[in-house]
Amino acid sequence: MRAIDRRILGLAVPALGALVAEPLFLATDTALVGHLGVDPLAGLGIASTVLQTAIGLLVFLAYATTPAVARLLGAGDRAGAVRAGVDGIWLAIALGVVLAVAGALTAHPLVAAFGASERVTELAALYLGISCAGIPAMLAVIAATGLFRGLQDTRTPLVIAVAGFTANAALNAVLIYGVGWGIAGSAIGTVGAQWGMAVACATIALRHARREGASVRPGLPGVAAAARSGGWMLLRTLTLRVALIATVVAATGLGTVTLASTQVVFQLTFLFALALDAFAIAAQAMIGYDLGAGTHEQVRATVRRLVGWGVASGIVLGGVLAAAAPWLGPVFSSDAGVVEAVPVGAWVVAATMPLGALVFVLDGVLIGASDGRYLALAGVVNLVVYLPLLWWASLTPPEAGAPAAVLAIQLAYCVGFYGIRALTLAVRAADSRWMGGSQAAPATIVQ
């Protein structure tokens, strides 16, 4: 095996476990809550969309921190690298407290905006209101993960994620069914697991700081710099979240069964497709480090190998999901309509997984190069193309049934949205400006 392949897998394999653990939080909630009935499952779908949006919009806490830390590390400044990560954690905590308070106060209006039934809205507001208490913890975990990845360490996030998932599953099972708290128990169990993860991340970050002699006090210049560097990444992420929210709104308009089925399919999407994002995480860490060290030829070789690994893995995982699709509905729901519609959406996800893998890898490459401006502007273009496709999907007639509605929604998202993202990312990757002025021939970047 080539040295570059060993380097990629050394970062990607542990990152894979950590990335899978994140959607497993919601997949576990979905499976446990789904057997409470279709209304709780639909309510979870709406609440988790709002919650994931709040968390997802600030994913720049990791995506801006990873390349910043990696470049400093590549340049030989380990203390500066750790300090940059610590500043990101402080920023995460501050933002998390603000979001937690705001979210708790506005939980009901936020979920009511989706236009679901009164019962579904009530359950969604209950779940969201409780879950807001975990926002500061999750943002701190995201920022600390950026620090660890920038230090070329993806094993620590894996250990923390596995421990958090195990605690989450156990707590939810006990609180939902053992104590009888229903959907509220699911939210409480998840919040407890999130805070445990945050404490573990903070402890390890403190050890790094002491080892390198870096200050752990919040430095306003450093925190402000972390916020500025994440501005473009915030806009890029905002376009992704708008696309997801619009998709959930469209599914809501097609009926409760379609919404509940879409929730299940999205969790399968996140569980299977985001696992491919492990190669994007490796790209962020490796490309940031190599650019910091000035080794542009290594960057080109890394991109080619990452694309190969990602697409090949997408083909394999897509095959696994396609084979499992007929049996997935009963795992997440006892409702006959949901059981019938889930396999249809899952087959679309499976067929487009190689395309999704390409999107994730190239996105990670440009994040690692701190090319946030292009990613943000391309995200706006992607959204402009996608929304009309989603509108078309929302016109599916009610008499066509939930399977047809889910099919239309997933075709718009997996083919339309992933397709335009792949195009805009490939156009940039075929250039060389994202490497900071290198004059390499475009054909050497993506083949």
N, C-alpha and C positions, 0 to 999 in steps of 0.2 A: 504494500500500500504506500502511495506517495506520502511524503511528509506533510504536504498541504491537506491531504485527505484526513490524516491523523489529527491535524490541528483543527480542522472543521468538526470532525466527529467528537473530539475531546471537549469542544464547547457546545456543540449542538445536541448531543445525546443527553447530558444533564439538563440542558435548557428545555428539551422536549418534555421531560417529566414535569418540570415546573410549569410549563405552559399548559399541559394537559390538566394539571391540578386546578388551574384557575377556572376553566369551564366546568370541571367536575363539581365545583361548589354549587353552581346553579343546576347542573344536571342532576345532582343528588337531591336538591330542593325540588326540582321538577318531578322526579320520580316519586318522592315521598308525598309531596303535596298533590300530585296528579290523582292519587287514589282517594283523596278526600272528595273529589267531584270535579266536574268541568268548570264550575264557577271559581273555585279556588285556583285551579290551574290557569284559567284565563287572567285572574287577578294577579297571580305571580308573574305572568307574561308582561303585563303592563308595568307593574312595580319594578321588575328587574330591568326593563328597558329604561326607565327613568334613572334607576340607580346606576346602571352600567354607563349611561350617558354622563352622569356626574363624575364617575370615576374615569371613564374613557377620555373625556375632554382633557383631563390632566395627566394622561399617560406620557406627556412630554417630560414629566418629572423623571421618568426612566429614559425615554428616547433622546432627550437632550443631554442627560447626565452621562449615559454610557459612552458616547463618542468623545465628550469633553474629558472624562476621566481617562479613557483609553489613549487619547492623544498626549496628555500629560505624562502618562505612564510610558508611552513609546518614546517620548523625548527625554526620559530619565528622571522626571520630577515626581517621585512617589508621594512625597508629603503634599505637594500641590494637588495631585490626583485625589487623594483621600479628602482633602479639605473641600474640593469641589463637590464631592459626593455628600459630605456632611452639610454643606450649605443647601443642597437640594433637599435633604431630609427636613431641615428646619422650615424651608419654604412649604413643603408638603404638609407639615403639621399645621402651620398657620392657615393655609388654604382649606385644610380639612375641617378645622373648627368652624370656619365661616360657612362652609357648605353644609355641615351637619345641622347647624342652627337654622339656616335658611330652609333646608329640606324638611326638617321636622315641622316648621311653621306653615309650609305650603304644600304638604303631602297631598291633601285631598284635592285642592284645585288642580294640581299637576296631573294626577291620574284621571280626574273627571274630564280633562280636556280630550281624552281619547274617545269619549263618547260611548263607553260600554254601558251595560245595564247597571242599575243601582246596586245590586248585590255584588257584582264584579268590582265596581268602583270602590265599594266599602272595604272589601277584602284587600284590594290593591293598596288603598290608603293605609290600612293597618300594617301591612308588611313593610311598606316604604317608610312609614313614620318610625318604626322600631329600627329598621336597618340603617337609618341615617347616623345612629350612634357609632357605627363601624367605619364611617367614611374617613375620619382622621387616621385610623389605624391602617386602612387599606392604602391610602396615599403615602403614608410613611413606608409601608412595605414596597410600594412601587419605586419610590425614590431610592431606598436602600438597595433594591434589586439593580437599579441602574449603576450604583456604585460598585457592587460586586461584579457585575458583568464587565464594566470598564476595567476592572482589575484582572480581567480574564478568568474570572471564577464564576462558573455557572452551577457548580455543585452545591454551594451554600444555599442559593435560592431553591434548589430542588429539595434539599432536606427540609427546609422550612415549609415549603409548599405541601410536601407529603404529610408532614406532621399536622399542618393546618387542615388539610382535607380529611384526615382520619378523625381529628377532633370534631370537625364540622358534621361528618356523617353520624358519628356516635351521638353527639348532642341533639341533632335534629330528630333522629329516630326516637330518642327518649322523650324529648319535649313535645313532639307532634303526637305520637301515639301512646307512649308510656304515661306522660303527665296529662295528655289530652288537650294541649294548648292549640292544636291545629296549625294554621298558617302562621300565627303569632309565634309558636314554638320554633318554627323553621327560621324565622328572622332572628330570634334571640340566640339560638344555637350558632348561627353563622356569625353574628356580631362577636360572640365570645371567642370563637376560633380566630377571627380577624385580629382581635387585640392580643391574643397569644402570639401570633405571628409577628406583630409589630414589636413587641417586647424582645423577641428573639433577634430580630433584625437590628434593633438599636444596640443591643448588647454586643453583637459582632462588629458593628460599625465602630463602636467605642474602642474595641480591642485594636482594630486597624489604626485608629487615630493615635492611640498611645504608642503603638509599635513604631510609627513613622514620625512621632513628635508633632502631629498636626493638632491644631486647636479644635475643640468641639463646641466652642461658644458660637452663637449665631452672629455672623458678620454681615452687616447690612449691605456692604458693597458686593460681597459674594452672593448673597441671596438675591439682590437686585439683578446681578449679572445672570444668575440662573433663570430668573423670570424673563428677562429680555431674550435670552437665547432660545427659550421655549415658545416665544410668541408665534412664529411661523408654524411650529409644530402644533400649537393649539388650533390654529386655523385649519391645518390639514386634518387634524382629528375631528374638528367640528363638522367638516364636510362628510366624514365617514358616519358620524353619529346622526346627522340630519338624514342621511340615506337610510339608516337603520330605523330611526323613528318613523319616517315617512312610510316605510315598509310595514311597520306594525300598525300604523294608522290605517293603511289600505286594507290590511288583513282584518282589522276591527270592523271596518265598514262592510265586510263580506260575511259577517256573522260570528257568533261566539265559538262555534266548532272550528271554523277556519282560523280564528285567532289562536285558540288553544293548540291546534295542529301546527301552526306556524311557530309557536313558542317551542314546541318539541323539536321541530326541524332545525330551528336556529341553534338550539343547544347541541344537536348532533353536528351542525356545521362548525360551531365553535370547538367542539370536542375533537373532531377529526381534522378539519382544515387548519385550525390554529396550531395543531401539533406540528404542522409543516413550518410554522413560524419559527421553530427552533433554528432553522438555517438562517432566517433573518436576524435572529439574535446573535448567532455566530458572526454574521456579516457585520453587524454594528460594532462588535468588539474587535474583530480582526481588522476591518478596514480603518476604523478609527486609530488603532495602534499602528498599523502600517503607514498610514498617512502622517502620523506624528513622527515616525522614524524616517519618513521620506522615501519609502520603498514602493514606488508606484507600480513597478513591474510585478511585484508580489500582489498588489491590489487587483491587477488585471487577471492574473492567474486564479486568484481566489473567487472572483466573480464568475468566471467560467465554470469552475468546479461546483460552486454553490448552486448555480442554475441547474446543472446536471443532477446533483443530488436531490434538489427540491422537486423537479418534475418527475423523476423516477419514483420518489417516495409518494408523490401525489397519485401516480398510477396504481401503486400497490394499495394504498389506503382507500382509494376510490373503489377498487375491486372488493375490498373487505366490507365496506359500507353497503355496496350494492348487493352483496350476498346476504348480509344481515338484515336488509331493509324490511322484508316481509314479516319479521318477528319483532320489530322494534315498537310498534304501536302499543301492544299490551303491556310493555315494560313501563310506559309512561302514563297510561290512562286506561280506565275501564269503560270509557264512553265509546260506543260502536262507531260513531262518526269520526272521532279522532283516530281510532285504530285503523279505519279504512283509508284516511287521508294521509297519514304520516309516511307510509312507504312511497307514495307518489313523489312527495317532496324530497325524500331521502335519495331516491334514484337520480333526481336532477343534481343534487349536491355531489353525489358520487361521480357522475359523468363529468362534472366541471372541476373536480378537485385538482387535476394537473394544472389547469388554468389558474386556479387560486394559489397553487404553490409558486408559480412564476410571479404572481403579483406580490406575494409575501417576501420572496427572496429579493426582488428588485427594490421593493420598498425599504427593506433592511439595508441594502447596499447604500442607497441614497441618504438614509438616516445616519448611517455610520460616517458618511462623508459630510455630515452637517448641511445637507442641501435642502434645508427646510423651506426656503422660499419657493423653490420649484415645486416641491411636494404640495405646498399650500395652494398655489395657483392652479396646478394640475387638478387638485381636488375640487376646485370650483368648476372647472370644465367637466370633470366626471359627473358632478351632481347635475349640471345643466342637461347633460345627455340622458342621465338615468331617470329623472323625474317624469318625463313624458312616457317612458316605457312602463313605469310603475302605474301611471294613470291608466294606461291601456289595460294593465292587469286588473285594476280595480273595477273595470267595466264588465267583468265576468258575470253573466246573469245568474241570479239565485237558483234558478231551476237546474243549472248545470251541476250543482252539488259541491260539497266541500272539497273532494279530490281535485276537481277541475280548478277551483279557486286557488287551492294550494299550489297546483302545478303552474298556474299563471304567475303567481307571486314569486315562486322560486325561479322560473325562467327569467323573469325580469331582473331579479337580484343576482343570480349565479352566472347567467350568460351576459345580460346587459351591463350590469355594474362592474363585475369582474372583468368583462371584456374591454370596456373603455379604460379601466385602470391599467390593465396590462399594456394597452397601446400607449398611453401617455408615459408610463414608466419605461417601456422599451425604447421609446424615442429619446429619452434623456440618457439612458444607459449606453446607447449607441454613440453618444457624444463623449467628450473628455473633460468638459469644463467643470463637472462635478468633482473632479480630483484636484481642483485648485490650479488649473492652467496647464496641466499636462497636455502635450501635443500628440498623444498616441493616436494611431489610426482607429477609427470607430470600429472596424471589423474585429479588432482584437479584444473588444469588451464583451460583447454578447454574440455567441455563435450558435 
